[in-house]
Amino acid sequence: MATIDPSKVFLGVGWRFPVAASDEEVALAGYEEDVRQAILIILQTQRGERVMRPEFGAGLREFVFEPANPATMALIKKRVEEALIDWEPRIDVLGVSVTTSEERNRLSVDIAYRVRATNSAANLVFPFYLLEGSAV
């Protein structure tokens, strides 16, 4: 983040996730990238994990070891939609789809969203592994 764009400053600038150093300082993420990283934080956080915000997060780890069937996929879709609506006010969720891979132990969560302030559309594909010890 070398320069600050005054037309996007309301989207925020924060620590890069995962936290890293850049030129002996904490690396930062800003604007649409900050929003994208906030979405990843929501998806990767288990409910009850944050002491002062026990309801924060999507709680997807509850689905580890569940079968890759339509019921599980529908529950994950609903959980992702609700978590993003509750915890990321800078976006409009345009759609969430959950599909299974050929391996049958990985689901792809495809999220289409629009950043409200800039009206820019984006998507994010989040791989979710149903078996412990699978590739990340």
OpenMM code with the backbone's topology and positions (N, CA, C; nanometers):
from openmm import Vec3, app, unit

residues = "MET ALA THR ILE ASP PRO SER LYS VAL PHE LEU GLY VAL GLY TRP ARG PHE PRO VAL ALA ALA SER ASP GLU GLU VAL ALA LEU ALA GLY TYR GLU GLU ASP VAL ARG GLN ALA ILE LEU ILE ILE LEU GLN THR GLN ARG GLY GLU ARG VAL MET ARG PRO GLU PHE GLY ALA GLY LEU ARG GLU PHE VAL PHE GLU PRO ALA ASN PRO ALA THR MET ALA LEU ILE LYS LYS ARG VAL GLU GLU ALA LEU ILE ASP TRP GLU PRO ARG ILE ASP VAL LEU GLY VAL SER VAL THR THR SER GLU GLU ARG ASN ARG LEU SER VAL ASP ILE ALA TYR ARG VAL ARG ALA THR ASN SER ALA ALA ASN LEU VAL PHE PRO PHE TYR LEU LEU GLU GLY SER ALA VAL".split()
positions = [
    Vec3(0.0841, -0.1171, 0.0000),
    Vec3(0.0000, 0.0000, 0.0000),
    Vec3(0.0889, 0.1239, 0.0000),
    Vec3(0.1319, 0.1633, -0.1137),
    Vec3(0.2193, 0.2793, -0.1226),
    Vec3(0.1401, 0.4095, -0.1209),
    Vec3(0.0275, 0.4126, -0.1890),
    Vec3(-0.0499, 0.5361, -0.1960),
    Vec3(-0.1912, 0.5116, -0.1467),
    Vec3(-0.2501, 0.6194, -0.0991),
    Vec3(-0.3878, 0.6119, -0.0503),
    Vec3(-0.4787, 0.6715, -0.1565),
    Vec3(-0.5793, 0.5975, -0.1962),
    Vec3(-0.6762, 0.6433, -0.2945),
    Vec3(-0.7937, 0.7047, -0.2192),
    Vec3(-0.8090, 0.8382, -0.2233),
    Vec3(-0.9159, 0.9031, -0.1467),
    Vec3(-1.0565, 0.8585, -0.1863),
    Vec3(-1.0743, 0.8105, -0.3104),
    Vec3(-1.2072, 0.7672, -0.3534),
    Vec3(-1.2469, 0.6316, -0.2960),
    Vec3(-1.1493, 0.5575, -0.2369),
    Vec3(-1.1784, 0.4248, -0.1822),
    Vec3(-1.1452, 0.4130, -0.0340),
    Vec3(-1.1017, 0.5205, 0.0281),
    Vec3(-1.0527, 0.5125, 0.1650),
    Vec3(-1.1583, 0.4572, 0.2620),
    Vec3(-1.2856, 0.4757, 0.2321),
    Vec3(-1.3932, 0.4268, 0.3183),
    Vec3(-1.4009, 0.2747, 0.3222),
    Vec3(-1.3379, 0.2059, 0.2258),
    Vec3(-1.3362, 0.0595, 0.2273),
    Vec3(-1.2400, 0.0066, 0.3327),
    Vec3(-1.1441, 0.0879, 0.3697),
    Vec3(-1.0548, 0.0503, 0.4774),
    Vec3(-0.9214, -0.0038, 0.4319),
    Vec3(-0.8277, 0.0071, 0.5231),
    Vec3(-0.6941, -0.0482, 0.5071),
    Vec3(-0.6632, -0.1179, 0.6383),
    Vec3(-0.6148, -0.2397, 0.6309),
    Vec3(-0.5837, -0.3141, 0.7530),
    Vec3(-0.4663, -0.4071, 0.7328),
    Vec3(-0.4324, -0.4757, 0.8373),
    Vec3(-0.3232, -0.5725, 0.8282),
    Vec3(-0.3567, -0.6776, 0.7250),
    Vec3(-0.2575, -0.7157, 0.6478),
    Vec3(-0.2718, -0.8223, 0.5487),
    Vec3(-0.2995, -0.9538, 0.6221),
    Vec3(-0.3780, -1.0398, 0.5607),
    Vec3(-0.4057, -1.1710, 0.6179),
    Vec3(-0.3585, -1.2769, 0.5201),
    Vec3(-0.2756, -1.3695, 0.5588),
    Vec3(-0.2160, -1.3816, 0.6914),
    Vec3(-0.1144, -1.2699, 0.7161),
    Vec3(-0.0928, -1.2396, 0.8430),
    Vec3(-0.0047, -1.1308, 0.8823),
    Vec3(0.1355, -1.1578, 0.8298),
    Vec3(0.1961, -1.0555, 0.7724),
    Vec3(0.3308, -1.0671, 0.7163),
    Vec3(0.4007, -0.9323, 0.7278),
    Vec3(0.5318, -0.9339, 0.7111),
    Vec3(0.6103, -0.8105, 0.7147),
    Vec3(0.6434, -0.7663, 0.5734),
    Vec3(0.6532, -0.6350, 0.5567),
    Vec3(0.6911, -0.5766, 0.4290),
    Vec3(0.7788, -0.4560, 0.4582),
    Vec3(0.9038, -0.4604, 0.4137),
    Vec3(0.9982, -0.3509, 0.4389),
    Vec3(1.0063, -0.3174, 0.5878),
    Vec3(1.0197, -0.4196, 0.6708),
    Vec3(1.0325, -0.4073, 0.8158),
    Vec3(0.9101, -0.3459, 0.8828),
    Vec3(0.7969, -0.3471, 0.8153),
    Vec3(0.6702, -0.3018, 0.8716),
    Vec3(0.5657, -0.4105, 0.8475),
    Vec3(0.4541, -0.3963, 0.9131),
    Vec3(0.3448, -0.4907, 0.8912),
    Vec3(0.2859, -0.4655, 0.7527),
    Vec3(0.2721, -0.5713, 0.6740),
    Vec3(0.2135, -0.5583, 0.5402),
    Vec3(0.0652, -0.5256, 0.5528),
    Vec3(0.0176, -0.4381, 0.4657),
    Vec3(-0.1211, -0.3934, 0.4701),
    Vec3(-0.1972, -0.4390, 0.3458),
    Vec3(-0.3277, -0.4497, 0.3614),
    Vec3(-0.4180, -0.4749, 0.2491),
    Vec3(-0.5212, -0.3634, 0.2510),
    Vec3(-0.5551, -0.3159, 0.1342),
    Vec3(-0.6491, -0.2053, 0.1309),
    Vec3(-0.7587, -0.2227, 0.0296),
    Vec3(-0.8684, -0.1530, 0.0575),
    Vec3(-0.9797, -0.1393, -0.0339),
    Vec3(-1.0413, -0.2749, -0.0691),
    Vec3(-1.0538, -0.3077, -0.1980),
    Vec3(-1.1186, -0.4332, -0.2360),
    Vec3(-1.0427, -0.5554, -0.1849),
    Vec3(-0.9104, -0.5476, -0.1775),
    Vec3(-0.8323, -0.6597, -0.1251),
    Vec3(-0.8586, -0.6786, 0.0238),
    Vec3(-0.8768, -0.5708, 0.0961),
    Vec3(-0.9105, -0.5798, 0.2379),
    Vec3(-1.0465, -0.6476, 0.2556),
    Vec3(-1.1401, -0.6153, 0.1691),
    Vec3(-1.2724, -0.6785, 0.1726),
    Vec3(-1.2599, -0.8281, 0.1447),
    Vec3(-1.1829, -0.8654, 0.0410),
    Vec3(-1.1647, -1.0067, 0.0060),
    Vec3(-1.1031, -1.0845, 0.1215),
    Vec3(-1.0035, -1.0257, 0.1861),
    Vec3(-0.9395, -1.0928, 0.2982),
    Vec3(-1.0329, -1.1020, 0.4187),
    Vec3(-1.1199, -1.0022, 0.4371),
    Vec3(-1.2182, -1.0089, 0.5449),
    Vec3(-1.3163, -1.1238, 0.5219),
    Vec3(-1.3526, -1.1464, 0.3969),
    Vec3(-1.4409, -1.2590, 0.3639),
    Vec3(-1.3726, -1.3906, 0.3995),
    Vec3(-1.2447, -1.4034, 0.3647),
    Vec3(-1.1715, -1.5258, 0.3987),
    Vec3(-1.1640, -1.5460, 0.5501),
    Vec3(-1.1451, -1.4398, 0.6244),
    Vec3(-1.1401, -1.4502, 0.7708),
    Vec3(-1.2735, -1.5012, 0.8241),
    Vec3(-1.3834, -1.4491, 0.7708),
    Vec3(-1.5163, -1.4938, 0.8133),
    Vec3(-1.5343, -1.6425, 0.7840),
    Vec3(-1.4930, -1.6859, 0.6658),
    Vec3(-1.5099, -1.8261, 0.6265),
    Vec3(-1.4234, -1.9206, 0.7084),
    Vec3(-1.3069, -1.8745, 0.7519),
    Vec3(-1.2134, -1.9608, 0.8225),
    Vec3(-1.2286, -1.9559, 0.9744),
    Vec3(-1.3162, -1.8715, 1.0244),
    Vec3(-1.3327, -1.8587, 1.1694),
    Vec3(-1.4470, -1.9459, 1.2181),
    Vec3(-1.4194, -2.0215, 1.3215),
    Vec3(-1.5196, -2.1067, 1.3845),
    Vec3(-1.6008, -2.0238, 1.4836),
    Vec3(-1.7294, -2.0447, 1.4885),
    Vec3(-1.8122, -1.9749, 1.5870),
    Vec3(-1.7646, -2.0104, 1.7273),
    Vec3(-1.7544, -1.9085, 1.8126),
    Vec3(-1.7061, -1.9279, 1.9480),
    Vec3(-1.5557, -1.9097, 1.9601),
    Vec3(-1.4879, -1.8927, 1.8491),
    Vec3(-1.3423, -1.8798, 1.8491),
    Vec3(-1.2971, -1.7426, 1.8987),
    Vec3(-1.3757, -1.6400, 1.8743),
    Vec3(-1.3419, -1.5049, 1.9185),
    Vec3(-1.4145, -1.4773, 2.0497),
    Vec3(-1.3379, -1.4444, 2.1504),
    Vec3(-1.3927, -1.4311, 2.2855),
    Vec3(-1.4993, -1.3228, 2.2944),
    Vec3(-1.4742, -1.2059, 2.2412),
    Vec3(-1.5682, -1.0950, 2.2533),
    Vec3(-1.6786, -1.0982, 2.1464),
    Vec3(-1.6658, -1.1847, 2.0497),
    Vec3(-1.7675, -1.1994, 1.9450),
    Vec3(-1.7919, -1.3476, 1.9189),
    Vec3(-1.8602, -1.4145, 2.0097),
    Vec3(-1.8756, -1.5603, 1.9970),
    Vec3(-1.9576, -1.6042, 1.8755),
    Vec3(-2.0375, -1.5164, 1.8185),
    Vec3(-2.1183, -1.5529, 1.7018),
    Vec3(-2.0472, -1.5254, 1.5699),
    Vec3(-1.9266, -1.4650, 1.5762),
    Vec3(-1.8535, -1.4283, 1.4540),
    Vec3(-1.8058, -1.5533, 1.3802),
    Vec3(-1.8096, -1.5473, 1.2490),
    Vec3(-1.7558, -1.6547, 1.1659),
    Vec3(-1.8641, -1.7413, 1.1043),
    Vec3(-1.8224, -1.8202, 1.0081),
    Vec3(-1.9155, -1.9100, 0.9389),
    Vec3(-1.9263, -2.0455, 1.0065),
    Vec3(-1.8256, -2.0836, 1.0822),
    Vec3(-1.8316, -2.2121, 1.1519),
    Vec3(-1.8312, -2.3321, 1.0606),
    Vec3(-1.7552, -2.3257, 0.9530),
    Vec3(-1.7567, -2.4343, 0.8546),
    Vec3(-1.6885, -2.5613, 0.9025),
    Vec3(-1.6011, -2.5509, 1.0014),
    Vec3(-1.5333, -2.6725, 1.0491),
    Vec3(-1.6305, -2.7738, 1.1092),
    Vec3(-1.7505, -2.7297, 1.1427),
    Vec3(-1.8516, -2.8235, 1.1922),
    Vec3(-1.8890, -2.9274, 1.0868),
    Vec3(-1.8581, -2.9002, 0.9605),
    Vec3(-1.8951, -2.9897, 0.8522),
    Vec3(-1.7832, -3.0859, 0.8119),
    Vec3(-1.6682, -3.0773, 0.8791),
    Vec3(-1.5607, -3.1725, 0.8518),
    Vec3(-1.6117, -3.3116, 0.8897),
    Vec3(-1.5855, -3.4081, 0.8081),
    Vec3(-1.6278, -3.5479, 0.8220),
    Vec3(-1.7745, -3.5715, 0.7870),
    Vec3(-1.8444, -3.4687, 0.7391),
    Vec3(-1.9809, -3.4877, 0.6905),
    Vec3(-1.9743, -3.5421, 0.5479),
    Vec3(-2.0759, -3.6144, 0.5045),
    Vec3(-2.0739, -3.6669, 0.3672),
    Vec3(-2.0909, -3.5537, 0.2654),
    Vec3(-2.0333, -3.5718, 0.1492),
    Vec3(-2.0465, -3.4728, 0.0409),
    Vec3(-2.1775, -3.5001, -0.0320),
    Vec3(-2.2877, -3.4653, 0.0299),
    Vec3(-2.4180, -3.4885, -0.0303),
    Vec3(-2.4941, -3.3559, -0.0427),
    Vec3(-2.6072, -3.3548, -0.1102),
    Vec3(-2.6815, -3.2300, -0.1299),
    Vec3(-2.7228, -3.1616, 0.0007),
    Vec3(-2.7524, -3.2379, 0.1041),
    Vec3(-2.7922, -3.1779, 0.2320),
    Vec3(-2.6767, -3.0999, 0.2944),
    Vec3(-2.5594, -3.1584, 0.2960),
    Vec3(-2.4415, -3.0900, 0.3504),
    Vec3(-2.4096, -2.9665, 0.2679),
    Vec3(-2.4164, -2.9792, 0.1369),
    Vec3(-2.3861, -2.8657, 0.0500),
    Vec3(-2.4859, -2.7526, 0.0712),
    Vec3(-2.6127, -2.7840, 0.0918),
    Vec3(-2.7136, -2.6805, 0.1169),
    Vec3(-2.6904, -2.6127, 0.2511),
    Vec3(-2.6527, -2.6884, 0.3531),
    Vec3(-2.6244, -2.6296, 0.4840),
    Vec3(-2.5031, -2.5366, 0.4786),
    Vec3(-2.3998, -2.5774, 0.4054),
    Vec3(-2.2806, -2.4928, 0.3917),
    Vec3(-2.3163, -2.3645, 0.3171),
    Vec3(-2.3936, -2.3762, 0.2118),
    Vec3(-2.4360, -2.2581, 0.1356),
    Vec3(-2.5112, -2.1602, 0.2255),
    Vec3(-2.6045, -2.2109, 0.3020),
    Vec3(-2.6838, -2.1256, 0.3916),
    Vec3(-2.5949, -2.0606, 0.4972),
    Vec3(-2.5036, -2.1375, 0.5541),
    Vec3(-2.4138, -2.0867, 0.6576),
    Vec3(-2.3254, -1.9748, 0.6029),
    Vec3(-2.2727, -1.9925, 0.4815),
    Vec3(-2.1862, -1.8912, 0.4195),
    Vec3(-2.2660, -1.7642, 0.3905),
    Vec3(-2.3839, -1.7789, 0.3314),
    Vec3(-2.4676, -1.6621, 0.3017),
    Vec3(-2.4984, -1.5834, 0.4279),
    Vec3(-2.5414, -1.6525, 0.5322),
    Vec3(-2.5779, -1.5847, 0.6570),
    Vec3(-2.4577, -1.5156, 0.7213),
    Vec3(-2.3433, -1.5818, 0.7228),
    Vec3(-2.2243, -1.5232, 0.7848),
    Vec3(-2.1792, -1.3984, 0.7101),
    Vec3(-2.1809, -1.4016, 0.5778),
    Vec3(-2.1381, -1.2847, 0.5014),
    Vec3(-2.2358, -1.1683, 0.5170),
    Vec3(-2.3640, -1.1982, 0.5195),
    Vec3(-2.4632, -1.0926, 0.5403),
    Vec3(-2.4483, -1.0314, 0.6794),
    Vec3(-2.4238, -1.1147, 0.7793),
    Vec3(-2.4113, -1.0664, 0.9167),
    Vec3(-2.2818, -0.9908, 0.9428),
    Vec3(-2.1708, -1.0360, 0.8840),
    Vec3(-2.0398, -0.9876, 0.9270),
    Vec3(-1.9623, -0.9056, 0.8251),
    Vec3(-2.0082, -0.8920, 0.7042),
    Vec3(-1.9369, -0.8069, 0.6075),
    Vec3(-2.0336, -0.7082, 0.5436),
    Vec3(-2.0544, -0.5938, 0.6110),
    Vec3(-2.1520, -0.4963, 0.5622),
    Vec3(-2.1075, -0.4192, 0.4379),
    Vec3(-1.9836, -0.4356, 0.3964),
    Vec3(-1.9354, -0.3618, 0.2787),
    Vec3(-1.9731, -0.4287, 0.1479),
    Vec3(-2.0366, -0.5476, 0.1544),
    Vec3(-2.0697, -0.6201, 0.0309),
    Vec3(-2.2174, -0.6561, 0.0240),
    Vec3(-2.2622, -0.6805, -0.0974),
    Vec3(-2.3904, -0.7457, -0.1239),
    Vec3(-2.3560, -0.8839, -0.1773),
    Vec3(-2.4114, -0.9868, -0.1169),
    Vec3(-2.3883, -1.1229, -0.1642),
    Vec3(-2.4796, -1.1459, -0.2838),
    Vec3(-2.4198, -1.1701, -0.4001),
    Vec3(-2.4967, -1.1914, -0.5225),
    Vec3(-2.5343, -1.3373, -0.5402),
    Vec3(-2.4533, -1.4262, -0.4859),
    Vec3(-2.4838, -1.5678, -0.4975),
    Vec3(-2.3759, -1.6531, -0.4336),
    Vec3(-2.4178, -1.7669, -0.3844),
    Vec3(-2.3259, -1.8659, -0.3278),
    Vec3(-2.3646, -1.9999, -0.3870),
    Vec3(-2.2658, -2.0702, -0.4401),
    Vec3(-2.2921, -2.2060, -0.4884),
    Vec3(-2.1863, -2.2986, -0.4309),
    Vec3(-2.2280, -2.4200, -0.4023),
    Vec3(-2.1382, -2.5210, -0.3467),
    Vec3(-2.1414, -2.6407, -0.4398),
    Vec3(-2.0235, -2.6777, -0.4875),
    Vec3(-2.0129, -2.7923, -0.5771),
    Vec3(-1.9085, -2.8895, -0.5234),
    Vec3(-1.9216, -3.0130, -0.5627),
    Vec3(-1.8266, -3.1144, -0.5195),
    Vec3(-1.7222, -3.1370, -0.6284),
    Vec3(-1.6064, -3.1800, -0.5875),
    Vec3(-1.4989, -3.2066, -0.6832),
    Vec3(-1.4981, -3.3546, -0.7194),
    Vec3(-1.4096, -3.3886, -0.8115),
    Vec3(-1.3947, -3.5294, -0.8498),
    Vec3(-1.3459, -3.6135, -0.7326),
    Vec3(-1.2699, -3.5521, -0.6428),
    Vec3(-1.2136, -3.6254, -0.5292),
    Vec3(-1.3197, -3.6637, -0.4266),
    Vec3(-1.4327, -3.5937, -0.4278),
    Vec3(-1.5452, -3.6161, -0.3361),
    Vec3(-1.5123, -3.5839, -0.1899),
    Vec3(-1.3921, -3.5384, -0.1612),
    Vec3(-1.3629, -3.4967, -0.0244),
    Vec3(-1.3430, -3.3452, -0.0176),
    Vec3(-1.3644, -3.2775, -0.1320),
    Vec3(-1.3485, -3.1333, -0.1360),
    Vec3(-1.4715, -3.0694, -0.1986),
    Vec3(-1.5190, -2.9651, -0.1329),
    Vec3(-1.6273, -2.8850, -0.1883),
    Vec3(-1.5701, -2.7506, -0.2287),
    Vec3(-1.6204, -2.6951, -0.3370),
    Vec3(-1.5830, -2.5599, -0.3782),
    Vec3(-1.6996, -2.4681, -0.3472),
    Vec3(-1.6723, -2.3682, -0.2652),
    Vec3(-1.7732, -2.2683, -0.2303),
    Vec3(-1.7435, -2.1460, -0.3156),
    Vec3(-1.8300, -2.1189, -0.4124),
    Vec3(-1.8118, -2.0072, -0.5058),
    Vec3(-1.9019, -1.8926, -0.4608),
    Vec3(-1.8389, -1.7805, -0.4283),
    Vec3(-1.9118, -1.6655, -0.3752),
    Vec3(-1.9010, -1.5504, -0.4750),
    Vec3(-2.0153, -1.5016, -0.5201),
    Vec3(-2.0203, -1.3816, -0.6039),
    Vec3(-2.0717, -1.2685, -0.5164),
    Vec3(-1.9993, -1.1570, -0.5182),
    Vec3(-2.0389, -1.0443, -0.4354),
    Vec3(-2.0087, -0.9125, -0.5054),
    Vec3(-2.0711, -0.8076, -0.4542),
    Vec3(-2.0475, -0.6733, -0.5064),
    Vec3(-2.0091, -0.5841, -0.3898),
    Vec3(-1.9009, -0.5092, -0.4072),
    Vec3(-1.8612, -0.4117, -0.3064),
    Vec3(-1.9575, -0.2947, -0.3198),
    Vec3(-2.0332, -0.2672, -0.2150),
    Vec3(-2.1401, -0.1677, -0.2212),
    Vec3(-2.0909, -0.0287, -0.2609),
    Vec3(-1.9848, 0.0168, -0.2004),
    Vec3(-1.9413, 0.1552, -0.2196),
    Vec3(-1.8888, 0.1822, -0.3601),
    Vec3(-1.8266, 0.0843, -0.4227),
    Vec3(-1.7694, 0.1050, -0.5559),
    Vec3(-1.8495, 0.0368, -0.6654),
    Vec3(-1.9473, -0.0437, -0.6277),
    Vec3(-2.0307, -0.1189, -0.7210),
    Vec3(-1.9482, -0.2138, -0.8079),
    Vec3(-1.8324, -0.2567, -0.7562),
    Vec3(-1.7482, -0.3489, -0.8323),
    Vec3(-1.7803, -0.4926, -0.7916),
    Vec3(-1.8036, -0.5753, -0.8921),
    Vec3(-1.8369, -0.7154, -0.8685),
    Vec3(-1.7096, -0.7984, -0.8614),
    Vec3(-1.7138, -0.9016, -0.7789),
    Vec3(-1.5995, -0.9915, -0.7642),
    Vec3(-1.6515, -1.1292, -0.7269),
    Vec3(-1.5643, -1.2272, -0.7368),
    Vec3(-1.5999, -1.3600, -0.6894),
    Vec3(-1.4800, -1.4208, -0.6191),
    Vec3(-1.5087, -1.5182, -0.5362),
    Vec3(-1.4059, -1.5855, -0.4586),
    Vec3(-1.4430, -1.7325, -0.4525),
    Vec3(-1.3478, -1.8188, -0.4776),
    Vec3(-1.3710, -1.9625, -0.4665),
    Vec3(-1.2948, -2.0112, -0.3443),
    Vec3(-1.3680, -2.0690, -0.2509),
    Vec3(-1.3112, -2.1157, -0.1255),
    Vec3(-1.3151, -2.2684, -0.1247),
    Vec3(-1.1988, -2.3339, -0.1267),
    Vec3(-1.1994, -2.4807, -0.1205),
    Vec3(-1.2218, -2.5261, 0.0232),
    Vec3(-1.3150, -2.6183, 0.0413),
    Vec3(-1.3449, -2.6705, 0.1755),
    Vec3(-1.3286, -2.8214, 0.1724),
    Vec3(-1.2353, -2.8700, 0.2558),
    Vec3(-1.2044, -3.0118, 0.2582),
    Vec3(-1.2843, -3.0822, 0.3669),
    Vec3(-1.3502, -3.1889, 0.3303),
    Vec3(-1.4356, -3.2627, 0.4223),
    Vec3(-1.3594, -3.3653, 0.5042),
    Vec3(-1.2365, -3.3963, 0.4659),
    Vec3(-1.1567, -3.4945, 0.5382),
    Vec3(-1.0369, -3.4263, 0.6010),
    Vec3(-1.0114, -3.4587, 0.7249),
    Vec3(-0.8966, -3.4024, 0.7959),
    Vec3(-0.7671, -3.4444, 0.7273),
    Vec3(-0.6710, -3.3540, 0.7223),
    Vec3(-0.5411, -3.3867, 0.6650),
    Vec3(-0.5357, -3.3755, 0.5139),
    Vec3(-0.6426, -3.3253, 0.4505),
    Vec3(-0.6417, -3.3075, 0.3072),
    Vec3(-0.5592, -3.1850, 0.2708),
    Vec3(-0.5260, -3.1731, 0.1452),
    Vec3(-0.4474, -3.0586, 0.0984),
    Vec3(-0.5219, -2.9294, 0.1269),
    Vec3(-0.4461, -2.8259, 0.1528),
    Vec3(-0.5060, -2.6956, 0.1837),
    Vec3(-0.5022, -2.6065, 0.0649),
] * unit.nanometer
topology = app.Topology()
chain = topology.addChain("A")
for resn in residues:
    res = topology.addResidue(resn, chain)
    for name in ("N", "CA", "C"):
        topology.addAtom(name, app.Element.getBySymbol(name[0]), res)
